Amino acid sequence: MPSPVAGKGVVVLSAGYPAKIAMAIKPGGSGDVSGSPQILWTYAKGTAYVPSPILYGDYVYLVTDKGLLTCLDARTGEVKYEGVRPPTNATFMASPVAFEGKILLFSEDGDTHVIKAGPQHEVLRTNPLGEPIQASPAISQGSLFIRGGQHLYRIKRPAKS
């Protein structure tokens, strides 16, 4: 179910069932590229059945259905950190989004975990919404849109003074 992501000269694909695997493919190949130089790297854990990976800056972030977070170098697949968990145990169906140097993870318990983007894992904060989040959020024109179990929320970036 995860969607592929592309950027930095790679296309990243992932699957969480039946096998857990993520791989980066160099665009421009044709036909079956298995075993060819088009496959830049593979990573055989840390993927999800539902949430898609996210490519932000130089890194690919994978989040499992149970909330384990892994950061890989997008071009080389080098592991920067793997299998770290947000402060609360939860399940995840929403795909992460990135905004202003942060990765946002949304749990089915209704918590938004704000992770500092980059090769060092750092949880900046956790914000409870008070209702389940299963849909992937959207970002548009400085606003974050979150569909909870009962409401649609718009969180707008404050105007700069």
N, CA and C atoms as an extended XYZ file, in Angstrom:
483
Properties=species:S:1:pos:R:3:atomname:S:1:resname:S:1:resid:I:1 pbc="F F F"
N         0.788       -1.202        0.000 N   MET     1
C         0.000        0.000        0.000 CA  MET     1
C         0.836        1.274        0.000 C   MET     1
N         2.071        1.248        0.514 N   PRO     2
C         2.837        2.503        0.526 CA  PRO     2
C         3.086        3.020       -0.892 C   PRO     2
N         3.069        4.329       -1.022 N   SER     3
C         3.353        4.965       -2.302 CA  SER     3
C         4.854        5.177       -2.448 C   SER     3
N         5.373        5.118       -3.671 N   PRO     4
C         6.786        5.430       -3.869 CA  PRO     4
C         7.030        6.928       -3.686 C   PRO     4
N         8.262        7.274       -3.369 N   VAL     5
C         8.666        8.674       -3.275 CA  VAL     5
C         9.887        8.868       -4.161 C   VAL     5
N        10.068       10.082       -4.673 N   ALA     6
C        11.179       10.335       -5.594 CA  ALA     6
C        11.824       11.677       -5.295 C   ALA     6
N        13.115       11.751       -5.544 N   GLY     7
C        13.895       12.963       -5.382 CA  GLY     7
C        15.358       12.604       -5.213 C   GLY     7
N        16.226       13.589       -5.319 N   LYS     8
C        17.663       13.377       -5.137 CA  LYS     8
C        18.205       12.300       -6.083 C   LYS     8
N        17.573       12.145       -7.252 N   GLY     9
C        18.040       11.165       -8.232 CA  GLY     9
C        17.714        9.728       -7.885 C   GLY     9
N        16.721        9.511       -6.999 N   VAL    10
C        16.316        8.152       -6.634 CA  VAL    10
C        14.793        8.061       -6.584 C   VAL    10
N        14.296        6.853       -6.782 N   VAL    11
C        12.910        6.520       -6.523 CA  VAL    11
C        12.948        5.471       -5.424 C   VAL    11
N        12.251        5.721       -4.309 N   VAL    12
C        12.254        4.797       -3.186 CA  VAL    12
C        10.903        4.092       -3.129 C   VAL    12
N        10.966        2.769       -3.122 N   LEU    13
C         9.784        1.919       -3.033 CA  LEU    13
C         9.865        1.146       -1.729 C   LEU    13
N         8.718        0.850       -1.140 N   SER    14
C         8.733        0.042        0.080 CA  SER    14
C         7.511       -0.848        0.122 C   SER    14
N         7.633       -1.922        0.883 N   ALA    15
C         6.527       -2.849        1.115 CA  ALA    15
C         6.683       -3.412        2.517 C   ALA    15
N         5.566       -3.641        3.175 N   GLY    16
C         5.614       -4.164        4.530 CA  GLY    16
C         4.971       -5.527        4.680 C   GLY    16
N         4.466       -6.091        3.575 N   TYR    17
C         3.846       -7.406        3.650 CA  TYR    17
C         3.843       -8.038        2.269 C   TYR    17
N         4.154       -9.281        2.103 N   PRO    18
C         4.577      -10.205        3.139 CA  PRO    18
C         6.017       -9.975        3.592 C   PRO    18
N         6.876       -9.481        2.703 N   ALA    19
C         8.258       -9.183        3.104 CA  ALA    19
C         8.373       -7.702        3.442 C   ALA    19
N         9.276       -7.391        4.324 N   LYS    20
C         9.570       -5.993        4.649 CA  LYS    20
C        10.808       -5.605        3.848 C   LYS    20
N        10.631       -4.634        2.953 N   ILE    21
C        11.762       -4.217        2.132 CA  ILE    21
C        11.554       -2.801        1.631 C   ILE    21
N        12.640       -2.060        1.586 N   ALA    22
C        12.665       -0.752        0.923 CA  ALA    22
C        13.833       -0.805       -0.047 C   ALA    22
N        13.690       -0.120       -1.164 N   MET    23
C        14.785       -0.061       -2.122 CA  MET    23
C        14.768        1.255       -2.865 C   MET    23
N        15.954        1.659       -3.282 N   ALA    24
C        16.096        2.864       -4.091 CA  ALA    24
C        16.534        2.446       -5.483 C   ALA    24
N        15.868        3.015       -6.455 N   ILE    25
C        16.156        2.721       -7.856 CA  ILE    25
C        16.529        4.009       -8.553 C   ILE    25
N        17.572        3.938       -9.366 N   LYS    26
C        17.965        5.093      -10.163 CA  LYS    26
C        17.003        5.204      -11.339 C   LYS    26
N        16.380        6.373      -11.549 N   PRO    27
C        15.461        6.529      -12.680 CA  PRO    27
C        16.184        6.342      -14.016 C   PRO    27
N        15.428        5.952      -15.018 N   GLY    28
C        15.974        5.884      -16.367 CA  GLY    28
C        16.157        4.486      -16.901 C   GLY    28
N        15.964        3.463      -16.105 N   GLY    29
C        16.103        2.098      -16.591 CA  GLY    29
C        14.859        1.669      -17.340 C   GLY    29
N        14.917        0.464      -17.878 N   SER    30
C        13.735       -0.097      -18.533 CA  SER    30
C        13.753       -1.603      -18.340 C   SER    30
N        12.567       -2.196      -18.421 N   GLY    31
C        12.456       -3.633      -18.249 CA  GLY    31
C        12.743       -4.042      -16.816 C   GLY    31
N        13.118       -5.280      -16.643 N   ASP    32
C        13.431       -5.832      -15.321 CA  ASP    32
C        14.817       -5.348      -14.920 C   ASP    32
N        14.878       -4.526      -13.880 N   VAL    33
C        16.173       -3.972      -13.441 CA  VAL    33
C        16.754       -4.745      -12.254 C   VAL    33
N        16.135       -5.859      -11.884 N   SER    34
C        16.637       -6.672      -10.779 CA  SER    34
C        18.108       -7.010      -11.001 C   SER    34
N        18.905       -6.832       -9.968 N   GLY    35
C        20.322       -7.183      -10.051 CA  GLY    35
C        21.158       -6.256      -10.920 C   GLY    35
N        20.582       -5.137      -11.354 N   SER    36
C        21.322       -4.212      -12.221 CA  SER    36
C        21.827       -3.013      -11.410 C   SER    36
N        22.703       -2.213      -12.003 N   PRO    37
C        23.165       -1.002      -11.318 CA  PRO    37
C        22.050        0.029      -11.086 C   PRO    37
N        20.861       -0.202      -11.653 N   GLN    38
C        19.731        0.696      -11.400 CA  GLN    38
C        19.281        0.599       -9.938 C   GLN    38
N        19.511       -0.549       -9.301 N   ILE    39
C        19.170       -0.731       -7.888 CA  ILE    39
C        20.319       -0.139       -7.077 C   ILE    39
N        20.049        0.981       -6.417 N   LEU    40
C        21.098        1.673       -5.665 CA  LEU    40
C        21.320        1.051       -4.297 C   LEU    40
N        20.236        0.648       -3.633 N   TRP    41
C        20.350       -0.001       -2.325 CA  TRP    41
C        19.041       -0.677       -1.965 C   TRP    41
N        19.131       -1.623       -1.027 N   THR    42
C        17.947       -2.249       -0.450 CA  THR    42
C        18.108       -2.262        1.067 C   THR    42
N        16.995       -2.267        1.742 N   TYR    43
C        16.962       -2.287        3.204 CA  TYR    43
C        15.834       -3.229        3.583 C   TYR    43
N        16.136       -4.268        4.360 N   ALA    44
C        15.187       -5.355        4.560 CA  ALA    44
C        14.488       -5.356        5.919 C   ALA    44
N        14.142       -4.189        6.432 N   LYS    45
C        13.337       -4.114        7.653 CA  LYS    45
C        12.837       -2.685        7.804 C   LYS    45
N        12.014       -2.447        8.822 N   GLY    46
C        11.589       -1.085        9.125 CA  GLY    46
C        10.530       -0.499        8.224 C   GLY    46
N         9.901       -1.332        7.402 N   THR    47
C         8.874       -0.801        6.502 CA  THR    47
C         7.483       -1.103        7.053 C   THR    47
N         6.493       -0.498        6.434 N   ALA    48
C         5.118       -0.586        6.927 CA  ALA    48
C         4.195       -1.206        5.896 C   ALA    48
N         3.081       -1.719        6.385 N   TYR    49
C         2.028       -2.209        5.510 CA  TYR    49
C         1.231       -1.044        4.929 C   TYR    49
N         1.057        0.040        5.693 N   VAL    50
C         0.231        1.159        5.238 CA  VAL    50
C         1.026        2.453        5.030 C   VAL    50
N         1.674        3.024        6.051 N   PRO    51
C         2.322        4.336        5.848 CA  PRO    51
C         3.410        4.302        4.778 C   PRO    51
N         3.428        5.337        3.964 N   SER    52
C         4.452        5.486        2.932 CA  SER    52
C         5.720        6.074        3.544 C   SER    52
N         6.859        5.796        2.917 N   PRO    53
C         8.080        6.476        3.350 CA  PRO    53
C         8.006        7.944        2.957 C   PRO    53
N         8.928        8.717        3.462 N   ILE    54
C         9.023       10.117        3.057 CA  ILE    54
C        10.486       10.424        2.759 C   ILE    54
N        10.730       11.163        1.705 N   LEU    55
C        12.060       11.613        1.349 CA  LEU    55
C        12.079       13.114        1.603 C   LEU    55
N        12.963       13.518        2.499 N   TYR    56
C        13.025       14.935        2.874 CA  TYR    56
C        14.483       15.307        3.042 C   TYR    56
N        14.914       16.320        2.324 N   GLY    57
C        16.332       16.671        2.333 CA  GLY    57
C        17.125       15.530        1.723 C   GLY    57
N        18.166       15.103        2.407 N   ASP    58
C        19.011       14.020        1.916 CA  ASP    58
C        18.620       12.654        2.460 C   ASP    58
N        17.495       12.568        3.156 N   TYR    59
C        17.175       11.351        3.894 CA  TYR    59
C        15.800       10.784        3.562 C   TYR    59
N        15.715        9.468        3.677 N   VAL    60
C        14.454        8.740        3.576 CA  VAL    60
C        14.086        8.312        4.987 C   VAL    60
N        12.842        8.542        5.359 N   TYR    61
C        12.340        8.143        6.671 CA  TYR    61
C        11.289        7.061        6.465 C   TYR    61
N        11.450        5.960        7.187 N   LEU    62
C        10.496        4.858        7.162 CA  LEU    62
C         9.845        4.782        8.533 C   LEU    62
N         8.547        4.606        8.579 N   VAL    63
C         7.855        4.406        9.852 CA  VAL    63
C         7.043        3.123        9.721 C   VAL    63
N         7.181        2.240       10.699 N   THR    64
C         6.420        0.993       10.667 CA  THR    64
C         5.007        1.243       11.186 C   THR    64
N         4.163        0.250       11.012 N   ASP    65
C         2.789        0.344       11.523 CA  ASP    65
C         2.770        0.482       13.043 C   ASP    65
N         3.836        0.052       13.703 N   LYS    66
C         3.945        0.146       15.164 CA  LYS    66
C         4.732        1.376       15.614 C   LYS    66
N         5.140        2.229       14.667 N   GLY    67
C         5.760        3.494       15.022 CA  GLY    67
C         7.268        3.495       15.130 C   GLY    67
N         7.935        2.425       14.722 N   LEU    68
C         9.394        2.440       14.729 CA  LEU    68
C         9.886        3.276       13.557 C   LEU    68
N        10.791        4.193       13.827 N   LEU    69
C        11.261        5.145       12.818 CA  LEU    69
C        12.703        4.851       12.439 C   LEU    69
N        12.970        4.865       11.140 N   THR    70
C        14.307        4.641       10.601 CA  THR    70
C        14.637        5.771        9.640 C   THR    70
N        15.886        6.219        9.666 N   CYS    71
C        16.379        7.262        8.763 CA  CYS    71
C        17.543        6.692        7.959 C   CYS    71
N        17.439        6.787        6.634 N   LEU    72
C        18.469        6.298        5.726 CA  LEU    72
C        18.938        7.426        4.815 C   LEU    72
N        20.200        7.391        4.435 N   ASP    73
C        20.695        8.314        3.414 CA  ASP    73
C        20.005        7.944        2.103 C   ASP    73
N        19.379        8.905        1.450 N   ALA    74
C        18.577        8.623        0.255 CA  ALA    74
C        19.411        8.069       -0.892 C   ALA    74
N        20.654        8.508       -1.040 N   ARG    75
C        21.471        8.080       -2.178 CA  ARG    75
C        22.201        6.762       -1.938 C   ARG    75
N        22.587        6.507       -0.677 N   THR    76
C        23.423        5.336       -0.400 CA  THR    76
C        22.717        4.248        0.402 C   THR    76
N        21.631        4.590        1.088 N   GLY    77
C        20.955        3.638        1.961 CA  GLY    77
C        21.634        3.478        3.305 C   GLY    77
N        22.688        4.252        3.561 N   GLU    78
C        23.381        4.159        4.851 CA  GLU    78
C        22.404        4.478        5.977 C   GLU    78
N        22.391        3.617        6.984 N   VAL    79
C        21.499        3.795        8.131 CA  VAL    79
C        22.046        4.915        9.010 C   VAL    79
N        21.222        5.916        9.263 N   LYS    80
C        21.586        7.000       10.186 CA  LYS    80
C        21.058        6.683       11.577 C   LYS    80
N        19.847        6.184       11.668 N   TYR    81
C        19.309        5.593       12.892 CA  TYR    81
C        18.188        4.654       12.487 C   TYR    81
N        17.913        3.667       13.346 N   GLU    82
C        16.853        2.726       12.991 CA  GLU    82
C        16.124        2.219       14.218 C   GLU    82
N        14.836        1.962       14.002 N   GLY    83
C        14.017        1.324       15.013 CA  GLY    83
C        13.772        2.138       16.263 C   GLY    83
N        13.850        3.471       16.177 N   VAL    84
C        13.564        4.290       17.355 CA  VAL    84
C        12.062        4.541       17.422 C   VAL    84
N        11.581        4.740       18.618 N   ARG    85
C        10.136        4.848       18.833 CA  ARG    85
C         9.795        6.239       19.364 C   ARG    85
N         8.638        6.772       18.944 N   PRO    86
C         8.150        7.999       19.582 CA  PRO    86
C         7.931        7.742       21.074 C   PRO    86
N         7.696        8.791       21.853 N   PRO    87
C         7.566        8.629       23.304 CA  PRO    87
C         6.418        7.727       23.761 C   PRO    87
N         5.414        7.508       22.925 N   THR    88
C         4.294        6.655       23.316 CA  THR    88
C         4.141        5.512       22.319 C   THR    88
N         3.809        4.323       22.817 N   ASN    89
C         3.527        3.191       21.935 CA  ASN    89
C         2.186        3.424       21.259 C   ASN    89
N         2.136        3.198       19.964 N   ALA    90
C         0.895        3.404       19.221 CA  ALA    90
C         1.007        2.706       17.880 C   ALA    90
N        -0.089        2.697       17.147 N   THR    91
C        -0.079        2.207       15.777 CA  THR    91
C        -0.233        3.397       14.839 C   THR    91
N         0.247        3.208       13.604 N   PHE    92
C         0.291        4.295       12.632 CA  PHE    92
C        -0.262        3.821       11.301 C   PHE    92
N        -1.206        4.582       10.757 N   MET    93
C        -1.728        4.340        9.415 CA  MET    93
C        -1.440        5.531        8.501 C   MET    93
N        -1.383        6.725        9.068 N   ALA    94
C        -1.127        7.929        8.279 CA  ALA    94
C         0.334        7.964        7.860 C   ALA    94
N         0.572        8.412        6.653 N   SER    95
C         1.951        8.601        6.192 CA  SER    95
C         2.522        9.870        6.810 C   SER    95
N         3.821        9.882        7.099 N   PRO    96
C         4.422       11.091        7.656 CA  PRO    96
C         4.453       12.218        6.629 C   PRO    96
N         4.537       13.438        7.122 N   VAL    97
C         4.746       14.611        6.279 CA  VAL    97
C         5.930       15.383        6.847 C   VAL    97
N         6.494       16.256        6.030 N   ALA    98
C         7.627       17.065        6.463 CA  ALA    98
C         7.288       18.535        6.269 C   ALA    98
N         7.795       19.360        7.190 N   PHE    99
C         7.473       20.784        7.159 CA  PHE    99
C         8.529       21.527        7.960 C   PHE    99
N         9.177       22.481        7.336 N   GLU   100
C        10.130       23.376        8.006 CA  GLU   100
C        11.128       22.641        8.897 C   GLU   100
N        11.783       21.621        8.331 N   GLY   101
C        12.830       20.919        9.059 CA  GLY   101
C        12.334       19.913       10.079 C   GLY   101
N        11.071       19.528        9.972 N   LYS   102
C        10.497       18.582       10.923 CA  LYS   102
C         9.753       17.474       10.177 C   LYS   102
N         9.790       16.280       10.757 N   ILE   103
C         8.999       15.154       10.284 CA  ILE   103
C         7.844       15.003       11.268 C   ILE   103
N         6.626       14.928       10.764 N   LEU   104
C         5.441       14.799       11.612 CA  LEU   104
C         4.861       13.399       11.450 C   LEU   104
N         4.722       12.686       12.576 N   LEU   105
C         4.146       11.348       12.608 CA  LEU   105
C         2.813       11.414       13.341 C   LEU   105
N         1.786       10.787       12.786 N   PHE   106
C         0.430       10.875       13.333 CA  PHE   106
C        -0.053        9.488       13.724 C   PHE   106
N        -0.344        9.285       15.003 N   SER   107
C        -0.736        7.955       15.482 CA  SER   107
C        -2.252        7.779       15.476 C   SER   107
N        -2.647        6.518       15.509 N   GLU   108
C        -4.075        6.211       15.605 CA  GLU   108
C        -4.639        6.610       16.963 C   GLU   108
N        -3.775        6.858       17.930 N   ASP   109
C        -4.218        7.340       19.246 CA  ASP   109
C        -4.499        8.839       19.239 C   ASP   109
N        -4.147        9.522       18.147 N   GLY   110
C        -4.413       10.949       18.046 CA  GLY   110
C        -3.250       11.835       18.429 C   GLY   110
N        -2.057       11.267       18.545 N   ASP   111
C        -0.883       12.074       18.879 CA  ASP   111
C        -0.108       12.430       17.621 C   ASP   111
N         0.396       13.658       17.587 N   THR   112
C         1.311       14.088       16.543 CA  THR   112
C         2.692       14.171       17.171 C   THR   112
N         3.620       13.388       16.630 N   HIS   113
C         4.994       13.393       17.120 CA  HIS   113
C         5.820       14.230       16.153 C   HIS   113
N         6.491       15.237       16.679 N   VAL   114
C         7.299       16.149       15.880 CA  VAL   114
C         8.757       15.734       16.056 C   VAL   114
N         9.364       15.288       14.955 N   ILE   115
C        10.729       14.776       14.956 CA  ILE   115
C        11.615       15.746       14.169 C   ILE   115
N        12.765       16.077       14.710 N   LYS   116
C        13.701       16.933       13.985 CA  LYS   116
C        14.234       16.162       12.785 C   LYS   116
N        14.125       16.753       11.592 N   ALA   117
C        14.636       16.113       10.383 CA  ALA   117
C        16.161       16.094       10.439 C   ALA   117
N        16.739       15.038        9.904 N   GLY   118
C        18.191       14.932        9.847 CA  GLY   118
C        18.689       13.613       10.380 C   GLY   118
N        19.991       13.417       10.381 N   PRO   119
C        20.577       12.113       10.699 CA  PRO   119
C        20.630       11.765       12.184 C   PRO   119
N        20.272       12.700       13.061 N   GLN   120
C        20.231       12.436       14.498 CA  GLN   120
C        18.778       12.415       14.946 C   GLN   120
N        18.380       11.348       15.638 N   HIS   121
C        16.988       11.247       16.091 CA  HIS   121
C        16.757       12.168       17.285 C   HIS   121
N        15.751       13.042       17.152 N   GLU   122
C        15.382       13.931       18.253 CA  GLU   122
C        13.883       14.213       18.177 C   GLU   122
N        13.171       13.820       19.228 N   VAL   123
C        11.747       14.134       19.325 CA  VAL   123
C        11.641       15.526       19.916 C   VAL   123
N        11.039       16.449       19.176 N   LEU   124
C        10.904       17.831       19.638 CA  LEU   124
C         9.701       18.004       20.548 C   LEU   124
N         8.594       17.320       20.225 N   ARG   125
C         7.399       17.412       21.065 CA  ARG   125
C         6.369       16.396       20.587 C   ARG   125
N         5.391       16.183       21.440 N   THR   126
C         4.229       15.367       21.096 CA  THR   126
C         2.991       16.185       21.423 C   THR   126
N         2.095       16.284       20.455 N   ASN   127
C         0.876       17.069       20.620 CA  ASN   127
C        -0.334       16.153       20.503 C   ASN   127
N        -1.155       16.043       21.564 N   PRO   128
C        -2.353       15.205       21.476 CA  PRO   128
C        -3.495       15.942       20.768 C   PRO   128
N        -4.172       15.229       19.888 N   LEU   129
C        -5.318       15.804       19.188 CA  LEU   129
C        -6.628       15.434       19.884 C   LEU   129
N        -6.637       14.310       20.578 N   GLY   130
C        -7.837       13.920       21.310 CA  GLY   130
C        -8.793       13.035       20.532 C   GLY   130
N        -8.409       12.645       19.319 N   GLU   131
C        -9.213       11.705       18.551 CA  GLU   131
C        -8.297       10.980       17.572 C   GLU   131
N        -8.685        9.792       17.129 N   PRO   132
C        -7.814        8.990       16.263 CA  PRO   132
C        -7.474        9.695       14.955 C   PRO   132
N        -6.276        9.425       14.467 N   ILE   133
C        -5.837        9.926       13.157 CA  ILE   133
C        -5.432        8.705       12.331 C   ILE   133
N        -6.132        8.491       11.221 N   GLN   134
C        -5.801        7.380       10.337 CA  GLN   134
C        -5.451        7.859        8.936 C   GLN   134
N        -5.932        9.027        8.559 N   ALA   135
C        -5.678        9.560        7.219 CA  ALA   135
C        -4.389       10.365        7.210 C   ALA   135
N        -3.698       10.332        6.094 N   SER   136
C        -2.485       11.130        5.953 CA  SER   136
C        -2.861       12.605        5.884 C   SER   136
N        -2.130       13.449        6.592 N   PRO   137
C        -2.422       14.883        6.580 CA  PRO   137
C        -1.965       15.539        5.281 C   PRO   137
N        -2.379       16.770        5.096 N   ALA   138
C        -1.976       17.548        3.930 CA  ALA   138
C        -1.432       18.894        4.397 C   ALA   138
N        -0.473       19.406        3.645 N   ILE   139
C         0.099       20.723        3.916 CA  ILE   139
C        -0.139       21.582        2.680 C   ILE   139
N        -0.679       22.788        2.902 N   SER   140
C        -0.928       23.711        1.798 CA  SER   140
C        -0.884       25.141        2.296 C   SER   140
N        -0.128       25.970        1.619 N   GLN   141
C        -0.074       27.413        1.863 CA  GLN   141
C         0.075       27.754        3.349 C   GLN   141
N         1.033       27.080        3.998 N   GLY   142
C         1.316       27.390        5.392 CA  GLY   142
C         0.356       26.801        6.399 C   GLY   142
N        -0.531       25.918        5.954 N   SER   143
C        -1.485       25.273        6.868 CA  SER   143
C        -1.331       23.760        6.814 C   SER   143
N        -1.538       23.145        7.958 N   LEU   144
C        -1.543       21.696        8.080 CA  LEU   144
C        -2.992       21.263        8.278 C   LEU   144
N        -3.466       20.336        7.445 N   PHE   145
C        -4.835       19.836        7.533 CA  PHE   145
C        -4.791       18.397        8.027 C   PHE   145
N        -5.494       18.128        9.128 N   ILE   146
C        -5.515       16.808        9.739 CA  ILE   146
C        -6.967       16.358        9.851 C   ILE   146
N        -7.250       15.173        9.316 N   ARG   147
C        -8.589       14.612        9.459 CA  ARG   147
C        -8.563       13.628       10.616 C   ARG   147
N        -9.225       14.001       11.688 N   GLY   148
C        -9.343       13.120       12.835 CA  GLY   148
C       -10.553       12.229       12.679 C   GLY   148
N       -10.840       11.448       13.703 N   GLY   149
C       -11.984       10.545       13.669 CA  GLY   149
C       -13.315       11.267       13.574 C   GLY   149
N       -13.391       12.505       14.078 N   GLN   150
C       -14.648       13.252       14.094 CA  GLN   150
C       -14.566       14.627       13.442 C   GLN   150
N       -13.370       15.186       13.307 N   HIS   151
C       -13.224       16.568       12.860 CA  HIS   151
C       -12.115       16.709       11.814 C   HIS   151
N       -12.188       17.790       11.067 N   LEU   152
C       -11.110       18.208       10.181 CA  LEU   152
C       -10.464       19.427       10.823 C   LEU   152
N        -9.171       19.346       11.047 N   TYR   153
C        -8.444       20.435       11.714 CA  TYR   153
C        -7.562       21.159       10.707 C   TYR   153
N        -7.471       22.464       10.887 N   ARG   154
C        -6.539       23.283       10.116 CA  ARG   154
C        -5.657       23.986       11.132 C   ARG   154
N        -4.377       23.741       11.043 N   ILE   155
C        -3.417       24.404       11.917 CA  ILE   155
C        -2.590       25.320       11.021 C   ILE   155
N        -2.728       26.611       11.260 N   LYS   156
C        -2.110       27.611       10.399 CA  LYS   156
C        -0.836       28.140       11.043 C   LYS   156
N         0.183       28.269       10.232 N   ARG   157
C         1.432       28.846       10.691 CA  ARG   157
C         1.175       30.315       11.048 C   ARG   157
N         1.678       30.761       12.192 N   PRO   158
C         1.476       32.163       12.555 CA  PRO   158
C         2.125       33.106       11.537 C   PRO   158
N         1.496       34.236       11.330 N   ALA   159
C         2.049       35.241       10.414 CA  ALA   159
C         3.345       35.777       10.974 C   ALA   159
N         4.311       36.001       10.091 N   LYS   160
C         5.592       36.564       10.530 CA  LYS   160
C         5.432       38.052       10.767 C   LYS   160
N         6.019       38.537       11.873 N   SER   161
C         5.889       39.960       12.184 CA  SER   161
C         7.025       40.745       11.612 C   SER   161
